[in-house]
Amino acid sequence: MSLFEELAQSFPLETLAPYGQVLVIPVKAFKPEWKSQLEAEGVQTYTNAYRGQTCFFLRKKTQNQTVSAEKPKPKNVWTREEEQLLLKLVNEGVDFKTVCEKLGKTRMQVMGKISSLKKKQKTKETQNLSSERGGGSNPLQELTFKELLEACLTLYPRHSKACMVLLDKAKEMLSHE
């Protein structure tokens, strides 16, 4: 009998998102020497809070199972239609969050595409993104600047190098005003 099967007789087998069906073992009951034996049996081990205590979640891998506890990442390739929709939404003054939702892209993907389009000056609409309208500053540019600062607040202090890159970009935006 495998260690996983032995543990299944003593601990509850539950279905928990995003892990699926797992054995739930409180940290205090888990023995460190089990970890290597479980790995050899093809069992994945996760640690997380469960019902007010830290627990190990043990999940047996199936042969065709792809494991990911993360949300699926949005596709990173931009089609011509998506680029045109981005430009249309931005020129219509649609708020940044809605633009991201309609395109199915992350904030960073949309900001990166806007930056890329500005640099390439790919179309007439793209040139309008970086120009001033009616004597005021471009609302998208302000929003992008704010988004950079918000991203820094979210990432700091765990990702200080990424914050430095984002702040350099924000500084560059200010120097072009």
C-alpha positions in Angstrom: 0.0 0.0 0.0 1.3 3.4 -0.9 1.9 6.2 1.7 -0.9 8.3 0.0 -3.4 5.4 0.4 -2.4 4.9 4.0 -2.8 8.7 4.7 -6.2 8.6 2.9 -7.4 6.2 5.6 -6.6 8.7 8.4 -7.3 12.1 6.8 -10.2 13.5 4.8 -10.3 13.6 1.0 -12.0 16.8 -0.1 -12.5 18.8 -3.2 -11.0 22.3 -2.9 -10.6 25.0 -5.5 -8.2 25.4 -7.2 -6.5 22.1 -6.2 -9.3 19.6 -7.0 -9.5 16.5 -4.9 -6.9 16.5 -2.1 -6.0 14.9 1.2 -6.1 17.6 3.9 -3.4 17.1 6.5 -2.8 19.7 9.3 0.8 20.9 9.4 1.3 19.5 12.9 0.4 16.0 11.7 2.5 16.0 8.6 5.9 14.4 8.9 8.7 15.9 6.8 10.1 12.5 5.8 6.8 11.8 3.9 7.5 14.6 1.4 10.1 12.7 -0.6 8.2 9.4 -0.6 5.0 11.2 -1.7 6.9 12.9 -4.5 8.2 9.5 -5.6 4.6 8.3 -5.7 3.7 11.2 -8.0 1.8 13.1 -5.3 1.8 16.9 -5.4 2.1 18.8 -2.1 0.6 22.2 -1.5 0.4 24.3 1.7 -2.4 26.7 2.4 -4.7 27.9 5.1 -7.8 25.7 5.7 -10.5 26.2 8.3 -8.3 28.4 10.4 -5.1 26.3 10.3 -2.2 25.7 8.0 -2.6 22.4 6.2 -0.9 20.3 3.5 -3.0 19.4 0.5 -1.9 16.2 -1.2 -3.0 15.4 -4.7 -2.2 12.4 -6.7 -1.2 13.3 -10.3 -3.0 11.6 -13.1 -1.1 10.9 -16.3 -2.8 13.4 -18.5 -3.3 16.1 -15.8 -1.7 19.5 -16.3 -1.4 21.2 -12.9 -1.8 24.8 -12.3 -3.0 26.5 -9.2 -2.9 29.8 -11.0 -5.6 31.5 -13.2 -5.0 30.8 -16.9 -3.0 33.7 -18.3 -4.6 35.8 -21.0 -3.1 35.3 -24.5 -0.2 37.6 -25.2 -0.6 37.8 -29.0 -2.4 40.8 -30.4 -4.4 40.5 -33.6 -4.9 43.4 -35.9 -8.6 43.5 -34.9 -7.6 43.8 -31.2 -5.2 46.6 -31.9 -7.9 48.5 -33.9 -10.4 47.9 -31.1 -7.9 49.2 -28.5 -7.3 52.3 -30.5 -11.1 52.8 -31.0 -11.9 52.4 -27.3 -9.0 54.7 -26.2 -10.1 57.4 -28.7 -13.7 57.1 -27.4 -12.4 57.8 -23.9 -13.4 54.4 -22.5 -12.0 53.8 -19.0 -8.9 51.7 -18.8 -10.4 48.8 -16.8 -13.2 48.4 -19.4 -10.7 48.5 -22.2 -8.8 45.6 -20.5 -12.0 43.6 -19.9 -13.3 44.1 -23.5 -9.9 42.9 -24.9 -9.4 40.1 -22.4 -6.0 41.4 -21.6 -4.2 42.4 -18.4 -3.4 46.0 -17.5 0.3 45.4 -18.2 -0.5 43.9 -21.7 -2.6 46.8 -22.6 -0.1 49.4 -21.3 2.7 47.5 -23.2 0.7 47.5 -26.4 -0.1 51.2 -26.1 3.6 52.0 -25.5 4.5 49.8 -28.5 2.1 51.5 -30.7 3.2 55.0 -29.6 6.9 54.0 -30.3 6.1 52.7 -33.8 3.7 55.5 -34.5 2.0 52.8 -36.5 -1.2 54.7 -37.4 -2.7 58.1 -37.3 -4.8 57.1 -34.2 -1.6 56.1 -32.4 -0.1 59.5 -33.0 -3.2 61.0 -31.4 -2.5 58.9 -28.2 0.6 60.9 -27.5 -0.6 64.3 -28.6 -2.4 66.8 -26.5 -6.1 67.4 -27.2 -7.9 70.7 -26.7 -5.1 72.3 -24.6 -5.3 69.6 -21.9 -3.2 66.5 -21.4 -4.2 63.2 -22.9 -6.5 61.3 -20.4 -5.0 58.0 -21.5 -1.5 59.2 -20.7 -2.6 60.4 -17.2 -4.4 57.1 -16.6 -1.4 55.2 -17.8 0.8 57.2 -15.4 -1.6 56.5 -12.6 -1.6 52.8 -13.5 2.1 52.7 -13.3 2.0 54.2 -9.8 -0.7 51.8 -8.8 1.3 48.9 -10.1 4.3 50.0 -8.0 2.1 50.2 -4.9 0.9 46.7 -5.5 4.4 45.3 -6.3 6.4 47.1 -3.6 8.3 45.8 -1.5 8.4 42.2 -2.9 9.3 43.3 -6.4 11.4 46.4 -5.9 13.3 46.0 -9.2 10.1 45.9 -11.2 9.0 49.0 -9.3 12.2 50.7 -10.4 11.4 49.9 -14.1 7.9 51.2 -13.7 9.0 54.4 -12.0 11.6 55.0 -14.7 8.7 54.7 -17.2 6.6 57.1 -15.2 9.5 59.6 -14.9 9.9 59.4 -18.7 6.2 60.2 -19.2 6.6 63.2 -16.9 9.6 64.5 -18.8 7.7 64.4 -22.1 4.9 66.7 -20.9 
